[in-house]
Amino acid sequence: MKNLKLNFVGAILVSTALLSCSSDDENPTPDVAADYAAEITNVANNIIIETYKTLNGKAAKLETAVNNFVIGDNAKFEDVKTAWREARVPWEQSEGFLYGPVDSEGIDPAIDSWPVDVTAINTLLNGGSPITSTVLATNNNTRGFHTMEYFIWGLDGFKSANDLTERDVEYLMAATVDFKSKTQELYDGWVSGGGNYVANFINAGKSGSKYTSHAVALTEFVDGMITIANEVGTGKIETPLNGASGSAAPEEEESRFSHNSKVDFANNMRSIQNVYLGDYGAIVGLGLTDIVAELDAEMDAEIKNKIAETIAKIEAIPGTFTNAIENDRSDVAAAQEAVKSLEALLNSKLKPLIEGIK
């Protein structure tokens, strides 16, 4: 077992549950909702909210890097590229929990729509009106990560600091303002001082929560993990690998301008890992593993090993993903098979176990 650090709320809920068991019962039945309160609270507070907090902070750094950029300054342009990649990490690590405000408020497509609408972008660039975040908000395909990526790297991935025009910089600055705003909205939607979506998890099984039991809340976690595994295996990898009638379709690759796709995919798997383990960065806490280990230790080991194996196989794809779908197809296929195997494991074993909690 890990050296577990229960957060304050979780500790109170567990303590309350223990006190509620009748001392007259020889074999008291525990309050199941309280049994898993600590795991649910830790994932909601210390995985989901902390990931969104990190994303919001990285968005601010990207905005600053773009504001500091001067056309022709390659060092400052590298700062912009680095800031984009760093912001991409927490976003991709959040895709294992695309529920709550990111879905209901339409924040996901505002941040991560693909493909970009180059025609609409050029219309804005060639128009005479100022380009602002308000203007960009009318079309999700002209804002967000991949629009910024398009301006930073260009279609061929080799844009230099001298290749941007003043109008390009105006557009990029507006896009970063919009991006920072959406990440703030996402974070605010979860925290107790904002939209307080987190309360649905903390109060799972109680009146007012959308999750009618702890099993239902835990199943939301599992469904999120399954969803991103499916998206990576059958979409993000499959479409560029075999989208042209069984041949490579590089134009379908997400994050192809920056050649960041392999990093994206690995971080999607880390999103699954973070929720399962209950750990995020320096935070070590309770997760699904702590429940599964008590119910089925063999399954717990299998899931942890499969997640690690999947990340390793994605990272083992040689070179860029763009090149690999043409020249190292077997390595890409092996990584894809690992992702699909992980999805099958989560669907066939983990989900029934969690749904069966009474």
C-alpha positions in Angstrom: 0.0 0.0 0.0 1.1 3.6 -0.6 1.9 6.0 2.1 -1.5 7.6 1.9 -2.3 11.3 2.7 -6.0 11.7 3.3 -7.3 15.2 2.7 -9.3 16.9 5.4 -12.7 16.4 3.9 -12.1 12.8 3.2 -10.9 12.1 6.7 -14.0 13.7 8.2 -16.3 11.7 6.0 -14.5 8.4 6.8 -14.5 9.2 10.5 -18.2 9.9 10.4 -18.9 6.7 8.7 -17.0 4.7 11.3 -18.9 6.3 14.1 -22.2 5.6 12.4 -21.7 1.8 12.5 -23.6 0.2 15.3 -21.4 -1.2 18.1 -24.2 -3.7 18.8 -23.7 -5.5 15.5 -21.3 -8.4 15.6 -20.5 -7.8 12.0 -21.5 -4.2 11.3 -22.3 -3.2 7.7 -20.2 -0.2 6.8 -21.6 2.9 5.3 -20.4 2.3 1.7 -20.7 5.9 0.7 -18.3 6.9 3.4 -16.0 4.0 2.7 -15.1 5.6 -0.7 -15.5 9.2 0.2 -11.7 9.7 0.6 -10.9 8.2 -2.8 -13.6 10.2 -4.6 -12.7 13.5 -2.9 -9.0 13.0 -3.6 -9.5 12.4 -7.3 -11.9 15.3 -7.6 -9.8 17.8 -5.7 -6.2 16.7 -6.2 -6.3 15.2 -9.6 -9.1 17.0 -11.6 -9.0 20.4 -10.0 -5.2 20.5 -9.7 -4.8 19.5 -13.3 -7.1 22.4 -14.4 -5.2 24.7 -12.0 -2.0 23.7 -13.7 -3.5 24.2 -17.1 -4.7 27.7 -16.2 -1.2 28.6 -14.9 0.4 27.4 -18.1 -2.1 29.3 -20.2 -1.0 32.5 -18.4 2.6 31.7 -19.2 1.8 31.2 -22.9 -0.1 34.5 -23.0 3.0 36.2 -21.5 5.4 34.5 -23.9 3.3 35.7 -26.9 3.0 39.2 -25.5 6.8 39.3 -25.1 7.5 38.0 -28.7 9.1 40.3 -31.2 9.1 39.4 -34.9 12.5 38.2 -35.8 13.5 37.2 -32.3 14.2 33.5 -32.5 14.9 33.1 -28.7 11.5 34.6 -27.8 9.9 32.5 -30.5 11.3 29.4 -28.9 9.8 30.6 -25.6 6.4 30.7 -27.3 6.9 27.2 -28.6 8.0 25.9 -25.2 5.0 27.6 -23.5 2.6 26.0 -26.0 4.0 22.6 -25.4 4.0 23.0 -21.6 0.3 24.1 -21.7 -0.5 21.1 -23.8 0.7 18.7 -21.1 -2.0 19.3 -18.4 -4.7 19.6 -21.1 -3.9 16.2 -22.5 -3.7 14.9 -18.9 -7.2 16.2 -18.4 -8.8 14.2 -21.2 -9.5 11.3 -18.9 -12.2 13.4 -17.2 -14.1 15.2 -20.0 -17.2 15.6 -17.9 -18.6 18.4 -15.9 -18.1 22.0 -17.1 -15.7 21.1 -19.9 -18.6 19.3 -21.5 -21.7 21.1 -20.4 -20.3 24.6 -21.0 -18.8 23.7 -24.4 -15.2 24.4 -23.2 -13.6 21.4 -24.8 -14.3 22.4 -28.4 -13.3 26.0 -27.6 -9.9 24.8 -26.4 -9.1 21.8 -28.6 -11.1 21.8 -31.9 -9.4 20.0 -34.8 -8.9 20.5 -37.6 -8.4 24.3 -37.8 -10.5 26.3 -40.3 -7.6 27.8 -42.4 -10.1 29.5 -44.7 -11.9 31.3 -41.8 -8.5 32.2 -40.3 -7.3 33.7 -43.5 -10.6 35.6 -43.8 -10.0 37.2 -40.5 -6.3 37.9 -41.3 -7.2 39.6 -44.6 -10.1 41.6 -43.1 -9.7 45.2 -41.9 -11.2 44.8 -38.5 -9.2 44.3 -35.3 -8.8 40.6 -34.3 -9.9 40.1 -30.7 -10.8 37.2 -28.4 -14.4 38.2 -28.8 -14.2 37.8 -32.6 -12.5 34.4 -32.3 -15.2 33.2 -29.9 -17.7 33.0 -32.8 -15.9 30.0 -34.4 -14.3 27.2 -32.4 -12.2 26.2 -35.4 -10.4 29.5 -35.4 -9.3 29.5 -31.8 -7.7 27.1 -29.2 -4.7 25.0 -29.2 -4.5 24.0 -32.8 -5.1 27.5 -34.2 -2.2 28.7 -32.0 -0.1 25.8 -33.1 -0.8 26.7 -36.8 0.5 30.2 -36.2 3.5 29.1 -34.2 4.7 26.2 -36.4 2.9 26.7 -39.8 1.6 23.9 -42.0 5.0 22.4 -42.6 6.1 22.7 -39.0 9.1 24.9 -39.7 7.9 28.5 -39.2 10.6 30.9 -38.0 10.4 34.1 -36.0 10.8 36.1 -39.2 7.8 34.4 -40.9 5.1 36.0 -38.8 3.5 39.2 -39.8 2.1 41.9 -37.5 -1.3 40.7 -38.3 -0.3 37.1 -37.4 0.9 38.3 -34.0 -2.3 40.3 -33.4 -4.2 37.1 -34.1 -2.0 34.9 -31.9 -2.3 37.4 -29.0 -6.1 37.3 -29.3 -6.0 33.5 -29.4 -3.9 33.3 -26.2 -6.3 35.8 -24.4 -9.2 33.6 -25.4 -7.4 30.4 -24.4 -6.5 31.8 -20.9 -10.1 32.9 -20.4 -11.5 29.4 -21.2 -9.0 27.7 -18.9 -10.0 30.1 -16.2 -13.7 29.3 -16.8 -12.9 25.6 -16.7 -11.1 25.9 -13.3 -13.7 28.2 -11.9 -16.5 25.8 -12.9 -15.1 23.1 -10.6 -13.9 24.9 -7.5 -16.1 25.5 -4.4 -15.8 29.3 -4.8 -17.1 29.1 -8.4 -19.5 26.7 -10.1 -18.6 24.1 -7.5 -19.0 21.1 -9.7 -16.7 19.3 -7.3 -19.5 19.2 -4.7 -21.2 16.6 -6.8 -18.3 14.2 -6.1 -17.7 15.3 -2.5 -21.4 14.8 -1.7 -22.0 11.8 -3.9 -24.9 9.7 -2.5 -26.4 12.7 -0.8 -29.2 15.0 -1.7 -28.2 17.6 -4.2 -25.5 15.6 -5.9 -26.0 14.4 -9.4 -24.2 11.2 -8.4 -26.8 9.1 -6.4 -24.2 6.8 -4.9 -20.5 6.4 -4.5 -20.6 3.6 -7.1 -22.1 6.0 -9.6 -19.4 8.7 -8.9 -16.7 6.1 -9.2 -18.2 4.8 -12.5 -18.0 8.4 -13.9 -14.2 8.2 -13.3 -14.0 4.8 -15.0 -16.1 5.9 -18.0 -13.9 8.9 -18.4 -10.8 6.6 -18.5 -12.5 4.3 -21.0 -13.6 7.2 -23.2 -10.1 8.6 -23.7 -8.6 5.2 -24.3 -11.2 4.6 -27.0 -10.5 8.0 -28.5 -6.8 7.5 -28.7 -7.0 3.9 -30.1 -9.8 4.3 -32.6 -9.4 7.9 -33.5 -6.2 9.8 -32.7 -4.0 6.8 -33.9 -6.3 4.9 -36.2 -7.4 7.8 -38.5 -3.9 9.0 -39.5 -2.5 5.5 -39.5 -5.1 3.9 -41.8 -7.4 6.7 -42.8 -6.5 6.6 -46.5 -8.1 3.2 -47.2 -5.7 1.4 -45.0 -2.7 3.7 -45.7 -1.3 6.7 -43.8 -3.3 9.9 -43.8 -0.9 12.4 -42.3 -3.2 15.3 -42.8 -5.5 13.7 -40.2 -2.9 13.7 -37.5 -3.7 16.0 -34.5 -0.8 18.2 -33.3 1.0 17.5 -36.6 2.3 21.1 -37.0 4.3 20.9 -33.8 5.0 17.1 -34.1 3.6 16.8 -30.5 1.3 13.8 -31.2 3.3 11.1 -29.4 3.6 13.3 -26.3 -0.2 14.0 -26.5 -1.0 10.3 -26.6 1.3 9.4 -23.7 -0.2 12.2 -21.6 -3.7 10.9 -22.4 -2.7 7.6 -20.9 -1.2 9.4 -17.9 -4.6 11.0 -17.5 -5.9 7.5 -16.9 -3.0 6.7 -14.7 -3.5 9.8 -12.5 -7.1 9.0 -11.8 -6.4 5.4 -11.2 -3.5 5.9 -8.8 -4.8 9.1 -7.2 -1.5 10.8 -7.6 -0.6 14.0 -9.4 2.9 15.5 -9.4 4.0 15.7 -5.8 0.5 14.8 -4.6 0.2 11.3 -3.4 -3.3 10.2 -2.5 -6.1 7.7 -2.7 -7.4 6.5 -6.1 -9.2 3.7 -7.7 -6.2 1.4 -7.1 -6.9 1.6 -3.4 -10.4 0.2 -3.9 -9.5 -2.4 -6.5 -6.5 -3.7 -4.6 -8.8 -4.6 -1.7 -11.4 -6.2 -3.9 -9.1 -7.9 -6.5 -5.4 -7.5 -6.0 -4.6 -9.4 -9.2 -6.8 -7.0 -11.3 -5.2 -4.0 -9.7 -1.7 -5.2 -10.7 -2.9 -6.0 -14.2 -4.4 -2.5 -14.7 -1.3 -0.7 -13.4 1.0 -2.8 -15.5 -1.1 -2.3 -18.6 -1.2 1.5 -18.2 2.6 1.5 -17.8 3.1 -0.8 -20.8 0.8 1.4 -23.0 2.7 4.6 -22.2 6.0 2.8 -22.9 4.8 1.6 -26.3 3.6 5.0 -27.3 6.9 6.6 -26.3 8.8 3.8 -28.2 7.4 4.8 -31.6 10.5 6.1 -33.5 10.8 9.7 -34.6 7.8 11.8 -35.2 4.4 10.3 -35.4 4.1 11.9 -38.9 7.1 9.9 -40.1 6.1 6.7 -38.1 2.7 6.2 -39.8 4.5 6.0 -43.1 7.8 4.3 -42.2 7.3 2.6 -38.8 3.8 1.4 -39.1 4.3 -1.8 -37.0 5.5 0.2 -34.0 2.5 2.5 -34.3 0.2 -0.5 -34.6 1.8 -2.1 -31.5 1.1 1.1 -29.5 -2.4 1.2 -30.8 -3.0 -2.4 -29.8 -1.7 -1.6 -26.3 -4.2 1.3 -26.0 -7.1 -0.9 -27.3 -6.1 -3.6 -24.8 -6.1 -1.2 -22.0 -9.6 0.0 -23.0 -10.8 -3.6 -23.1 -9.4 -4.2 -19.7 -11.1 -1.2 -18.2 -14.4 -2.0 -19.9 -14.5 -5.7 -19.2 -13.0 -5.9 -15.7 -12.7 -2.6 -13.9 -16.1 -1.1 -14.8 -18.1 -4.2 -13.7 -16.2 -4.3 -10.5 -16.9 -0.7 -9.7 -20.5 -0.9 -10.8 -21.0 -3.9 -8.5 -20.1 -2.0 -5.4 -23.2 -1.9 -3.1 
